[in-house]
């Protein structure tokens, strides 16, 4: 059995190196049979994969049961689909989990933009709108982020990776950028940048500031030698598509209350 091979066959659109796969899937408990494998981290089911020729033979169900029994043995009463690796039931596996009692929530996607062909379009925003790295106090930034999404505040631990939009010098939008990410679009000899936690303060929305900020951030990534930009865990598929981003993978977060198997 080759876990990396099963993953590659399950997601042929993801060209992960074996090293990246091992790094992203760890630490986790693995359950395997000759025909497939499953990964669990705490009460999160990261991935269940079965060789194509053995699918629809109950192997996935058997692996899922092993995962759930392991989660119960660790003291949890709920199983959650996905983790930092894959964030839910990926692709067409949604029906598999729903049939087995998982409550599926909204659809999210992972996206990418090839930066070699990326060019900034003409800036048509008013002259008082500007863009650049944040240079204010961290406490003020966190307060602004909290007006958009309280869950994001924890990710703003310093300011040197925060790129922003300003209106007359006042913070209007923000995002976190990374220059060398290991993620599901990682490939050999490719430097991956990222744009995440993208938000615009309520009073500055519907002016095109946020979208232009992301474009400026991608241009910054390109200038630093990044080959592609990664957009993680978003439902704004059409919005990012305006910048030429394409969907790499769709997934559906979900969970299930567990009870002891008899």
RAJO-V869869 format. One line per field, one symbol per residue. ss: DSSP state (h for helix, s for strand, l for the rest). phi: phi as a letter, one per 40 degrees, with the letter a starting at -180 (. if undefined). burial: I if it has 16 or more other C-alpha atoms within 10 Angstrom, else O. A space follows every 10 residues. Layout:
ss: ???
phi: ???
burial: ???
This chain:
ss: llhhhhhhhh lllllllhhh hhhhhlllss sssllsssss sllsssssss lhhhllllhh hhhhhhhhhh hhhllllsss slllllllss hhhhhhhhhl llssssssss ssssllllll llllllllss sssllllhhh hhhhhhhhlh hhhhhlllll lsssssslls ssssssssll llllllllll lsssssssss lhhhllllhh hhhhhhhhhh hhhllllsss ssssllhhhh hllllsssss ssssssslll ll
phi: .bdccccccc bccbcccccc cccccbcacb bbbdcaabbb bfbbccabbb ddcbcgbgcc cccccccccc ccccgcbabb cgaccbcicc fccdcdcccb gcccbccbbb babccdccbc cccbcdcccb biccbbcccc ccccccccac ccdccccabc bbbbbbbfgc dbaaabbbba cbacbcbcgb cbcabafcab cdcbcgbgcc ccdccccccc ccccgccabb bbfbbcdccc ccbgcbccab abdaaacbbc cc
burial: OOIIOIIIOI IOOIOIIIOI IOOIIOOOOI IIOOIIIIII IIIIIIIIII IOOOOOOOII OOIIOIIIII IIOOOIOOII IIIOOIIIII OOOIOOIOOO OIIIOOIIII IIIIIOOOOO OOOOOOOOII IOIIOOOOOO IIOIIOOIOO OOIOOIOOOO OIIIIIIOOO IIIIIIIIII IIIIIIIOOO IIIIIIIIII IOOIOOOOII IIIIIIIIII IIOOIIIIII IIIIOOIOOI OOIIIIOIII IIIIIIOIOO OO
